[in-house]
Amino acid sequence: MINAQFRAKVWYWRGPSPFYFVSTPAEVSTDIYAIASHFSYGWGAIPAVITIGDTEFSTSIFPRNGEYIVPLKKAVRQKENIDVDDEIAIHIDISRPHSF
């Protein structure tokens, strides 16, 4: 189980499906990698509940370059007034293992 709070800078990926993300810090990434096999449902994706400000939402986080990336939904960004390069406070909750 992971229940962590951290601050991270928002970044933008311009791939075929452009999206906004934050990356987990090293210590949180290490903790997530330690439990990933119990929670991942494929390609390393892990379901998580994210809280930013007053907004809570479900998403999946993904491994990338030794860390995990958290996608920020458009509705969340609009509600919390979040843009690229903003540093935001995030709470991440990974508490239910995936059943295969």
C-alpha positions in Angstrom: 0.0 0.0 0.0 1.2 3.5 -0.8 -0.3 6.6 0.8 2.0 9.5 0.0 2.0 13.3 -0.4 4.5 15.3 -2.4 5.0 18.4 -4.6 5.8 18.1 -8.2 6.1 20.2 -11.3 3.5 19.8 -14.1 5.0 18.9 -17.5 3.5 18.4 -21.0 4.0 15.5 -23.4 3.3 16.3 -27.0 2.9 12.7 -28.3 0.1 11.5 -30.5 -2.2 12.0 -27.4 -0.9 15.1 -25.7 -1.3 15.1 -22.0 -0.2 16.8 -18.8 1.7 14.8 -16.1 3.6 15.1 -12.9 6.4 12.7 -12.0 6.7 11.0 -8.6 9.9 11.9 -6.6 12.6 9.2 -6.2 11.6 8.1 -2.7 7.9 7.6 -3.7 8.9 5.9 -7.0 11.1 3.4 -5.0 8.2 2.6 -2.7 5.8 2.1 -5.7 8.3 -0.1 -7.6 8.5 -2.3 -4.4 4.8 -3.1 -4.5 4.2 -2.8 -8.3 3.9 -6.5 -8.9 0.9 -6.7 -6.6 -0.9 -3.8 -8.0 -0.1 -3.6 -11.8 -2.7 -4.7 -14.3 -0.4 -4.7 -17.3 2.5 -2.7 -18.9 3.3 -1.6 -15.4 0.2 0.6 -15.0 -1.1 0.8 -11.5 -4.6 2.1 -10.5 -4.4 5.0 -8.0 -6.6 7.6 -6.4 -5.1 11.1 -6.7 -6.1 14.2 -4.7 -5.1 17.6 -5.8 -6.6 20.5 -3.9 -10.3 19.7 -3.4 -10.4 17.3 -6.3 -10.1 13.5 -6.0 -10.0 11.3 -9.1 -9.1 7.8 -10.1 -6.5 7.2 -12.7 -3.6 4.9 -13.5 0.0 5.8 -13.0 2.7 4.5 -15.4 6.5 3.7 -15.0 8.8 5.9 -17.0 12.6 6.3 -16.6 12.8 5.0 -13.1 9.8 7.0 -11.8 6.1 6.9 -12.2 4.1 9.5 -14.1 0.6 10.7 -13.0 -1.7 11.9 -15.8 -3.7 15.0 -15.0 -7.2 15.0 -16.4 -8.4 18.1 -18.2 -11.4 18.5 -15.8 -9.0 18.4 -12.8 -6.6 20.9 -14.3 -9.5 23.3 -15.1 -11.1 22.9 -11.6 -7.8 23.4 -9.8 -6.4 26.0 -12.2 -3.3 23.9 -13.1 -1.0 24.6 -16.0 2.4 23.5 -17.3 5.3 24.3 -15.0 3.1 24.8 -12.0 4.3 23.1 -8.8 1.4 21.3 -7.2 0.7 19.3 -4.1 -0.5 15.8 -4.7 -1.7 13.0 -2.6 -1.5 9.5 -4.1 -3.3 6.4 -2.7 -2.6 2.9 -4.0 -4.4 0.6 -1.7 -6.2 -2.2 -3.6 -4.2 -4.9 -5.3 -5.3 -6.0 -8.7 -7.0 -9.4 -9.0 -5.8 -11.4 -12.0 
